[in-house]
Amino acid sequence: MMRKFVGFCLRLKRSQQGAVAVLVAVAMVALTGIVGIAVDVGRAQLLQSKLSSSLDAAGLAAAATVSTTNLSADVDKYLNVNFQNYMGSHITSSSVTVNSNNTVITLTASATLPTTFMRIFGHDTINVSALSEITRAVSGLELALVLDNTGSMEGSKLADLKTAAHDLVDILFGDGNAHDLWVGVIPFSQTVNIGASRAGWMDASYTSSLNWGPASWMGCVDARENGGDVSDSPPSTQPFKAYYWPDDSNNDWIRSGGSYRTPLTTARGPNKYCPQEVLPMTSDRNAIDDAIDAMQAVGYTHVNLGAVWGWRMLSPNWRGLWGGDMDANSLPLDYNTPRMNKAVIIMTDGENTVSSSIHTAYWYPSDGKLGTTNTSLAKTQLDQRLSQICTSMKSNNIIVYTIAFGSPGSTVQNLLRNCATQPDYYFDSPTGAELQAAFRAIGDSLSNLRISR
């Protein structure tokens, strides 16, 4: 085409009106060049916009799993899926860098576009580049960690749980500048320890009638009756009774002559199998880590009791009751407060357990506090109450994550799967490594992502 155009111009030059014709030909060449440049520059601008938006999308998608995946590989995967060789171009390079605490992710990419008109002037391609910066910031989160501290967690399991929980805290707090982040810890066994300092929540007449011997109440409580064990109603509505394991063949702490065996601890005595005290929500990272480190494995499994106390720590019905950072910051906030999320993580390594000889927050099965004296039916009651509590939390827009640790059996796995807010918020973690991966994935899920540049 170019050869024909030049021949045409030469013929014009030989004509009698050649002088004018040459000017017209030159103008046409210049105009063609200008139009060609404009077209290719416009295509380059479209390409740059596509590359930039694709890089933003890739960064957001990959950053959501920054603690659990190969970030560079994920960025390349998402970038290619979004970019799709736009207008015949192809990506020539991409890079991703992350700061030391995984809070800022910087991405760059370059692409080459074949030209159309500009190749007439010797320019076959146009190169474009894009930059994106993703900031991972936790803003507005009330989180309750409901963690299994039963006897089956003793040894390596409890060590794995502590490591995984510390990982979660590291992800959430990042460089230490997280704002509006509040985390509470609720260890549970067959009861929950609210702390002896909260005697004001108790039925004082009941507590004073108990024989504590040389011990004193450690802070564990019975499950409330008449539906109170699945409710977030405050103690002013229904006070609590002290958890008290009387002297029996499985907890022989009073000798036949009436003297007491000493020392009385969580292994023997009225506080037997009382777990570590709860930590109300706080922004003090060191306090959270200390509470995790202090956990000990004792007792049997009542997951529903851990879950309901996690709910109570997040329920606005309990505002002004917990003390510390919670009272100082008017926590918990109302449900659906703008820019504030509420979440609970429920982790257990076993099914709910009931034994005819074991005293729990529901006393002995023979006492019928679960509506039956049959141990199998009593266990079913615990399962149903866990489901009811999960439903209540979800109906109040509390995000529920659940973790089954160490292959605890299909019954509890199904319970936890149904308890979670959505299917991918349930984690099956047979090993310690998978437990850590689950906590890291939850940490990423709870991290709010935004494009900062």
C-alpha angles and dihedrals in degrees: 000000000000091000091054091048092052091048089052090053092051091052089052090052092056093051123094089252091049097127093060092039092056091053090050091049093049091049091051091052091049092046091049090051093049092048091047093050091048092051094048094043089052090051089049091053091051089049093050090051091049092048092049095049091045091051091049091051092046091050094050093047095046095042090059087071100031093131097049109036145046098275098198092051091048092049091052091048096050093040093055092045092053098038099045096183091294114216091353094303126131135208112252100184144357135181138184129196128184128201120240097273099038094247101115122043119188119197133185132181138176131201137186123222124196110233126229111198099011092066086074085070095045100268108122099170142025121213122212133178139194138200128204131179121197119197117200108207131168109216127170107003132151108188130183118196108206104191132183111241097169125136093263088066092064118127123001095005093060090044090052091049092051092050092048093047091050089052090054092051091049092053095047097046096038110170091000096261097104112138128211092008116145124175129185129187123218113184112191140187121152087325139016126241110226092177131264090253089072095069087131089075091058138095093249096194091056095046093049091054094061125098107233095168112197090340130080133216109282096199105266118137139205122244111266116247132228094043096313091117091068096040135093092210112136125248091259086069096044121001123216131246123225117258104243126174107201124215110281142139091283094045108032103179101138117065120224090258092055098257120128128246112233145253099030110203141149086290095057133009139046091313095052112154093006104151132217116301118264120255112223115225114290140163090221103113093193092053090052092049090047092052090051092049091050095059117120131191113244138141142356132316128270103155092176091065092054090047095050092050089049088054092048090053089055098039118103086217086077097051112135094020107086100059127206119059091351095061093039090057099035093248140207094047121213118283113270094018106168114261092008124105127192120208139169129198114205115193127177138160097205151031124269108279132209126179129181091228099044123091115216138163084288091051115228121336087244088065089066096220090143091054094261141060093213111102094213093051090044090057089051088053091055090051092050092049091052089053091048092051092049091051091051092051093048092048087059091051095253107153109234122205119182133193129194108200127199100005097289096181139278096275096061092036090058091045092053093043091055091042094059119094091239134000096263091053089070117084127196106204114177094170138042091248091054090048090056090048090052093052091046091050090050090049090054091046091053093049113100112225126208136166107248101180 
